Amino acid sequence: MNALASRVRAALQDERGSSARGRAFGMIRPKVEQTIAGFPELALNTRRLKLAALDRNAELVSLARERMEANGMRVYVADTAVEAVAHVRALMPSSGLVVKSKSNLGKELHLAEALTDAGLTVIETDLGDRINQMAGTTGFHVLSPAASIDRFQVRDLFSRELGEELGDSPEELVAAARRSLRGYFARADYGLVGANAIAADTGSVCLMENEGNIRAATALPRVVVVVAAITKIVPTLEEAWAVARAASVFAGGQDFATYVTCLSGPTPDGGGPEEVHVVLVDDGRSRAIAEGYAEAFACINCGGCLNFCPIYGQIGDGFAGKRVGGIGALQTWLLDGREAAEQGGASLCIKCGKCRTICPVQLDTPRLLTRLQTEAVTRREAPAFGRAADRLMAALVVHPTLLAGFGSLARAYARTGFQRLVRRTGVLRALKLDAAERLLPPPSTPPAVAPSLAPTAPERARVFFFRGCLSHELLGGVTTATLDVLRANGCRVLTPREQVCCGAIHEHAGDEDAARSLARRNIDAFRGEELIISNSGGCGATLKEYATLLADDPDYADAARAFAARVRDLSEFLAQLGPAPMKGIHPAVSVTYQDSCHLSLLQGIRDEPRALLHAVPGWDLREMQPREFCCGSGGLWGLKHTELSARLREVKLEDAAASGASIIVTGNPGCHMHLQGGPMPVVHMAEVLAAAYRGGSLATGQATDDGVAAG
């Protein structure tokens, strides 16, 4: 087992940390979502502001330096991390007390460790960081760095620090922390702080907080040292305040932080520091910007993405190397190289897209990580499909004959009873094939789909049907149900035989040449003006991206844009068309809907499936909470990170059961196959609607741990 896998396993086994994160995020998430709703334009405006500033970063570094020096600050621009640490170290003698505030860059540079090694005493003054320092642990979360430590552990830490027995109420612990820290502030020789933003026009360093420690660290010591990335600089003080506000809203659901400090220079006459030093750190950022990756450094380090990341929620700082989370892996790749990013967990990002929807700059981390992977594959620095299982899957989906053969073998494996026998031997677990094998659904022969099928109701539309590859071969019943639903709604359904795999597997793995080839074949297969209907959230999301994928292809760019504009998910299409009246399903049951990440987060299709379920006579839709969280499938991701994938599946099934529903409905075959075999039947939206139009019962046959059972 490699170091990353060991780290993930250890994090998954840390039940105490998982419970603490669950409580913390359970409080933060609803507050943030509610607050964000009151600022509908904030993310877009912050994105524009930051990208515009990064576009003229070199100019702003020069302007900010000039203005800060005019204010009496001493400014040093460090080209590398080593230079930055060396300069900070040179500003401080070999002894003295340093009070340090929260700083992502400080953690990245290991500043506290470097100063401690040089003989200084460094005290973290952010409460979460101080708890980690006392515990000998590291916390990367921006807002809640001690989210994995419960209050009983905190009680024991401060009891030892103060030499008294403390209770475990939050109020008593906060009071104890204040007593502990005040003495350090009073004796401090140096203050060491970061920056939320730097205003070039006034030369002001803006810092936001809720605890008051930054205000103390910038006002009480004689010397204050600011260490900030060059990408923190914005043109004006007004824009710096806008960044601070965005961080407040998206990080913790506050209209504005409790304290905002603007440090604009020394105040030798009293009331502030006698010296202010500013160390601006490049360390590869200007190079990354020049290479077209400015967006990666538009991040304002609010930590909002970590609050909602399904991976961080399960393993916490197990999803961290030099930096934390998906954005940390992205920046590490750009600044320190692919190998460092992989060690930090770049492959752990499931690319669900949740981070983008909750980001104050709408940073698309999954897309940028995929772009880096593609470049690495193109330069032959990394294979697109590193494992044999991945290469097999990639080959199957592009060769219909091989795929059909695989499907026939899978059905024979289940129907002959061999599946039950093999599962009981334990050989699958020994060969690490158990996770992949569990995805096999109950045997379902794919239907022979005619090129044209007439409607079974008065004709209302002509549509194309994209049947997919794996979903069609392994979930033949879903294909049949989709055709039945479209025909019942008055659609003449055209299914080109020339269609091929959408290319999602290849694109996500960085094999864009193969993805583009498949895209061109599909565009040729679906020539015409009819809408293209997909019953797969994953396929639909990929098909809608053909315009981007082929944007630089002079022969296909226009056709790709037209193609993408015609793609509709089944639920999306029926909502636009207006669904025909349904007879109903008997007996009526309660259901919960599983939001596919590709459908809800990437395509924005949330309300349409629910409206259709509400339209089924007598049915009761019960929402699971939280609604939009990944189930852990992720295509090939789930086969690579099996333990983490299984944990996400377990959590999703628990959420579904807590809803009180008896059936899980989804609109994505990947989620369908991943969630099957649990305590609740899983069906596709198309199967529900087909049964409702027939007016009969709903078949819920599903795979179980031992084999196949029919519900």
N, C-alpha and C positions, 0 to 999 in steps of 0.2 A: 504494500500500500504506500503511495507517495505521500509527501508532506501535506499537500492540499487535502487529500482524502482523509488523512488522519486528523487534520484540523477540523474538517467538517464533521467527522464522526464524534470527536470529542465535544464539539459544540452541541450536537444533537443529543448527546447524553447528559448535558448540563441542564437538568430539569429546573433547578432553582433559578438559573439565569433566564431560562425560557419563560418561566412564570413571572419573573420581575418585568421582563420586556413586555409581556402580554398586558400586565396591569398598566404600565406606563403608556404604551401605544393605545390601549383602550380608552384612556382619558384624552390623549392628544388628538387622535384622528377625528372624532366627531367635532371637536372644537375648531380644528383647522378647516375642515370641510364647510362648516357653517360660516366661518369668518370669510373664507375665500369667496363664497357666494355673494358677499357684499361688495366685492371689488372685481367686477367682471372684466375690466380693461387693464388691471394692474400687471398681470403676467405679460401681456403683449407689449405694453409700454416699457416694462423693465427689460424685456428681451431687446427691443429696438435700441434702448439707451445703451445697454451693455455691448451689443454688437457694433454700434456706431463708435463707441469709445475704443473698442479693440481694433477697429479698422484704422484708427490713427494713434495706436498705442505708443509708437516711438516718439511721436510729437508730444503726446501728453506726458510721457516720462520726463522729457526735457523741460516742459512748461512747469510741471509740478516741482521738479527739483529747483528750478530757478526761483519759484515763488516761496518754497519752504526755506531756502537759504536766505532769501530776503527777510523772512520772518525770524531769522536767528537760529534755525535748525541746522544741524550738520547731516548732510545726506551722502549716502554711499550706495552706488548701484553695483550689486554683486552679480557677476556673470554666471557663477556656479554656486551650488549649495555649499561646497567647501569654503569658498571665499566668504560667503555670508556668515557661516559659523565662526570662521577665523576672525572676522571683523568684530562681531559681537563680543567674542572672547577678549579681544584686544581692548575693548572699551571698559572692561571690568578687571580690577586687580585679582590676585589669587585668593582673596578672602573677601567676605562681605555677604550681605543678605539680599537676595533677589526675590521680589514678589511678582509672580508671573500670572497673567490673565490667560483665559482660554485663547488658543491660537492653533488653527489647523496647520498652518505653515510651520509653527514652532514644533509640532509633533512630527511633521514630515522631515524637518531638519534635525530632530533629536536634540534640540537646543538645551533643554533642561538637563539631559544626561551629559552633554558636553561641558556645561558650566559646572555641574556637580563634580565631574571628573577633574576639573581644573581647581577644585578646592572651594568653590562658592556654595552657599546654602540656598537652594532654590525651593520656594514654597508656592505650590499651585494655589491660587486664591478663588478660582471658580469652584463652587461646592462639589460638583460632580468630579472634577479633575482632582480636587483635594482628597476626596474619598478614595479614588483610584490610587493616588500617590501613597496614602496611608496603608492601603491594602496590598500594595505591590503589584497592582494590575494595570492594564492599559485600557482606556475607554475611548473609542473613536467617534461615537455618536456626538454630533455637534451640540444639540440641545440637551441631551440626557446622557452624558458620557458614563454615568454610573447606573444606567438603566438595568444592567444585569446583576446589580447588587441590591439585596433587599434591606429593609430598615433594621432588621435585627443584626445584620452584619455591620451596618453603619453605627448602631448603638455600641457594639463592642469596640469598634475602632476609636470612637470619640471617648469612650470610657477609659481606654488605655491612654489616649492622648492627654486627657485632663486629670487622670488619676482619681476618678470618682465614678460611682455607679449611676448610670443614666437610664431613664426609661426609654421606650421605643416609640413615643408619639412624635410625629413629624415636627410639631411645634417645639418640643424640648430639644430635639436633635438640631434644628436650625439655630436655636438660641445657643447651644453648645458650640456649634461651628463658628458663630459670630464671636464668641468669647475667645476662641482659639485663634482666630485670624486677626483680631484687632491688635494683638501684641506684635504680630509680625509686621503689620502695616506701620505701626508706630516706630519700629526699629529699622525699617528697610533702607538700604543704601541705593538700591536700583529698582525701578519698575520696568518690567518687560511685557510688552503688549503687542497685539496684532492690529488689524484694521478691517472694518467692514467695507469701507470705501475711502478713497483719498480724492479731495477736490483740487483739481489743478489750478483753478482760478484764484483760490484763496490760500492754497497750501495747507489745507486743514485735513487732519486725520480723524475720520468719524468712526466711533465705536458705539455699539448698542449693547445693552445688557439689562438684566432684571435684578441683579443682586447688589449692585453698588460697588463691587470689588474693583472694576475697571476705573471707576471715578477715583477711588482711593489710590490705586496703583499709578495713576497719571498725575495725582496732585500732591501726594505726601513724600515720595522719595526725591532726593536731590537730583538724580539723573534718571531720565526715562528713555528707554530704547524701544523704538517701534520697528518691528520686522514684518514686512508685507510684500506680497507678490506684485510685480509691475502691472498685472492685470486688474488690480484693485482701483486703478486710477480712472476717474471719470472727469469730464470737462468742468463741471460746476458744482458748487456747494448744494444747490437745489437738487441736482441729480444724485449727489452722494446721499442726501436725506431720503430721496426716493428709493434708493437701494436699501437703506436701513429699514424703511417702512415695509418693503417687499419681504425682507428677511423676517420681520416681526410677524407679518400676516401668515406667511407660508410655513414658518418654522414652528410657531406655537399658537397660532390663532389669535394673535393680539392685534389690535388696531395700530398700536405703536409700542415699542419697548418702554419699560419703566424709566430707564435712563439712556440718554444719547449724549455722548461726550464728543466735542469737537476740539481736538488739540491742535492749536495753530502756532505754537512756538513756546519758548521758555518764558518764565515770569520771574526773573531774578529778584524782583522787589518783594516777593512773597506771594502766597496763594497758589503756587505751582512749582514745577521743577526749575532748577537753575540751568540744566542742560537737557536738550531733546535731540536725540540721534535717530535718524530714519534710515533703515537698511532696506532698499528695494531689491528684490530677488528676481532674477530672470530664470536661470537654471533650465534653459531650453524652451521657455514659453514663447519668446519672440520667434524662434525657429518654427514651432508648431503653428503659430499664427500665420507665418509666411507660407507654410505648406497647406493652408486651407482648413485648419482645425481650430479657428478662433472660437467657434461655438463651445468647444470643450472647456474653455476658460471664461465663458460668460457666467459660469456657475458662481453664485454669491455665497456659497458655503453655509446655507441656512440649515441643511440637514433634513429638510422636508421630505426628500425622496426616501431617506432611510426609515422615516415613520411609516411609510406605506409599502416599502419593498417587501415582497413575500419571502425573499431569501434572507434578508437581514432580520426579518421578524423571527425566523426560525433559528438562525445560527449566530446572530449578533456579530461580534467582531471576528467570528470565523470567516466573515466575508470582508476581510481587510488584509492588506499587506502594508506597504508604505503609506497607502491612503485607503479610504474605506468605501465599500459599496461599488455599484456599477460605475458611477462617475469617477471614483477613485481608481478603479482598474483602467478606465479610459485615459485619465491623465497620466497614470504610471506608464502605460504603453507609449504615450507620446513623449514623455520626459525621460524615461529610463529603459524603454525597449520592451519588446514582446515577452521575453522570458520573465522579466520582473513582473509584468502584468499577469502572466499566467500563474506565477507563484502567489500573487496577491489575490487570485480568484477571478480573473477575467471570464473564464469559462462558466463560472457560477451564475452569471447573469442569464436569466431565462428568457429575457427579451420580451416580457409581457407588455411593456409600455406603460405600466402604472406610474412610473417615475415621471414621465413626460406630462401626464395629466395633472400632476400635483406640484410641478416645478415653477418657480416664479419667473424663469426665463424660457420655459417650454423646451428645455434642453432634451434632445432626442438621443440619449445615451445608447440605446440598442442599435439605432441606425449607424451611429459613428463607430461602434465596436465592430459591426458587420463590415463597414467600409475598411477598417484597419485589417480585419481578417482577410478580406478580399485582396488587399494590396500585398499582404504577406504571402498569400497563395500565388498571386501573379509573379512575385519575385522569387518564388520557390523557396521561401524561408520556412514555410509550413505547409503540410498537406491539407487539402480541403476536408478529406475524410481520413482521419488518423487511425481509426480502428477498423478491423476487418468487418465488423457488424455494420458500421456506417457505410463502408464501401459497398457491401452487399445490398443494403437498402437503396442507396443511390442508383445502383445498377438495375434493381428490380423495377423501380417506378418509371424508368424510361424505356423499358423493353416489355411491351404488352405480353409477349409469349412467355417470358420468364415470370412475369407477375401472375399470369393465369396459372402457370404451373405451381407457383408458390401457394396460390389460393387453393388449388385442388389438394395439395399436400396438407395444408392446414385443416381443411374440412375433413379429410380422411383421418387425420391425427385425432380430431375430436370425436368423430362419429364411431370409430372402431373401439373406443375405450382405451386406446393407447395413451391418450393425454392423462387420464386419471391414474394410470399405472406409473407413468413417468414422474408425475408430480409427487407421488407417494414415495418414490425411491430417494428423493433428495438430490438427484444428479443435476437437476437444473440449478439449484443453489450452488452446488460445488463448482459448476462451470460458469457461474455468474450470468446465467441466461434466464433466471426466474422472472425478472422484471419484464424482459422483452416477451417471454412466453405468455405472461399473464394478460398481455394486451390482446391476445387472440379472442375475438368475440365468439359467441355461439355459431356453429356452422350455418352459413346462409349463402346459398348459391346466387351469384350475381345474375340478374336477369339479362336476357338478350334484348337489348334496346333497339327498336326499329328507328331508322333515320327520321321518320316523321310519324307522330301519333296524333290522331284527331281528338278534339275535346269531347268530353262526355256531357257537356252542358253547352248552351248556346255560345258560339265563338265570340270571344272578347279581345283576344290578342294572339299574336304569333311570337314565340320566344325560343331562344336556344337554351339547351341544358348542358351545363358543364358537369359531367358526372364524376370527375376526379379519378384517381388511380387506386390507391390503397383503400380508400373509403368504399369505392364501388366494388372492389374485389372482396373485401372482408365484411362489409355491411350491405350486402345486396338488398336486404329488406328496406334500407333507407332509400336506396335508389328507386325501388318500386313505389314506395310511399310518396316520394317527391313527385314522380310522374303522375301518380293518381291525384295528388292534390292540385297540381297545375291543370290537369285535364278537367277536374271537377270545377275549376274556376274559369272554364271556358277558354283554355289556352291550347293552341296547336303547338306541340312540342317538337322541335327540331334538335336532333342529337348527332352532330357530325362524328363519323367514325374516325376521322383523321386527328381528332383532338388527342393531346398527350398530357402528361403530368404538368402541373402549373409551374413547377420549378422552385417551390418554397424550400425544399430540403437543400438544394444546391446553393441557392442564394444565401441562406443562413450560414452555410458552411464556408462561404467565400468563393465558391466556384461559379463566378458570374458568367463565364463563357458558356457553361452548360445551361445556366438559367436563361440567358439571352437566346440561345438556340431553341429552347423549349418555348419561350415566349413567341418567337417568330412563327413557329409551327402552329401554335394556337391561334395567332392572329390570322394566319392564312386559312385555318380550318373554320373560323367563325366570321368569314367575310359576309357583310350584309348590314342591315340597320336594326335588326331585332335585338332586344335586350338579352343579355346572357345571364342565366339564373344559376347560382351555385347553392348547394346545401351544406357547404363546409366553410366555417368562419376562417380557417387558415388559408384555404384555396382562394376564397373571395378576396381576402386582404392582399394576397400576392397578385392576383389578376388585376386588381385596382392599381397596383404599383408598376404595371408594365410601362406606363408613360415615363416614369422616372428611370426604369431599368434600361429603356431603349432611347433615352433622350438624345444621345449622341449618334444614333444610327440614322444616317441620311435617308436610307431606304424605308425605314420602319417607324421613325419618330412620330409622324403624323398619324399613321395607322394605329400606333400604340396608344396615343392620346384618345382617339376615337373609340378604340376597343375598351379602354379602362372606363370611359364615361358610360358604357353600356352595361357594365357588370352590376348585378344586384344580388344580394342575399335573398333566399326564399322568403323570409319574413319581411324584409324590406320591400320586395316586389309586391307581395300580397297587401301590405299596408297601403302602398301607392295605388294598386288596382282597386282595392276594396274587396275584402274576402266575401265569397258567396256564403249564404246562410248554411249552417251546419246542423246535422240531425242530432248530434250529441253522442256521448260515450256512456255505456252502461256496464257496471254501476259507476256513478260519479265518484271521483276520488279527489283528494287534495294533492297538489303537486308543488314543487319548488323549482325555480328556474336557475340553472347554472350559467352565468355570464361567461362565455368564451372570451378570453383576452383579445383574440384577433377580431372578434365580432364587436365587442363593446368598447374596448380601449383603442383599437387601431382603426375601426370603421365607424365608431360612434353609434352603433345600432344597439339600443337598450330598450326603448319603449315598444318598438314594433313586435318583438316576440311576446312580450307581456300582454299587449293588446289582443293578440291572437289567442293566447291561453284564456284570457278573460272572456273571449267570445265563444268558447266551448261551453255549451249549455250545462249548467249544474256543477261545473268544475270550480274548485277553490284553490286559488294561487296564494301560496304562503312564502313570503320572501325569506331567504336565508340571510344572515348577517355575519360578516360584512358581505355586500353584494358582489363587488368587483375585485375579487382576489383570486389569483392563479391557483388552479387545481394541481399543478405540478407536472403536467404532461410535457409540453414544450417540444414535441417531436423527438428528434434524436437526443435532445438535452436530457430527457427523462431516462433514456437508456444509458447515458454516460454517468449521470449523478443519481444512481438508483435509490440510495438511502434518503437523500434530500427530497427526491421526487415522491417517495413513499410517504414521507412525513407530511408533505403538502397535501397529498391525497387523503391521508388520515384526518387532517384538520378540516378539509373540505367536506368529507363525509360526516364529521361531527357537526359541522355547521348546518348541513342539510337535515340531519336528524333532529337538531334543535328547533328547526322551523316547524316541526309537527307534521310535515308532509309525508306522504307514503311513496312518492315517485319523484325521481330527479329527471327533469327535462333539460336538454341542451341542444344547441344548434351547431355543434362542431364535433365531427367524428373523433378527433384526438381526445377531447374531454370525455366523450362517450366511452371509448375503449379503456381509457385510464381509470375511470370511476367505477366501471362494472365490477362485479364480484364482491361488492360490499353488502351491507345489510339492506340497502334500498335498491329497487330496480332502476335502471337508467335507460331512458328512451330518447330518441331524436325528435325534435319538433315536428318533422315531416310525418313521423309515425303517429303522433298524437292527432295531427290534423287529418291524416288519411282515415283513421278510425272514426273521427268525428263526422266526416263526410259520408262514411259507410253507414254510420249509425249503429255500430256493433261494439264489441269489447276491444280492449287494448291489450295486445300480446306484450308481455314483458320478460320473455326468456332472456337469461343472461348467464354469463360464465360465473362459476363459483371457484373457490380455492381448490376444490377437488375435481372439478370438471364442468359439466354443463347442466343447468337446471332450468326448467321452464316455469315461469311464474303464472 
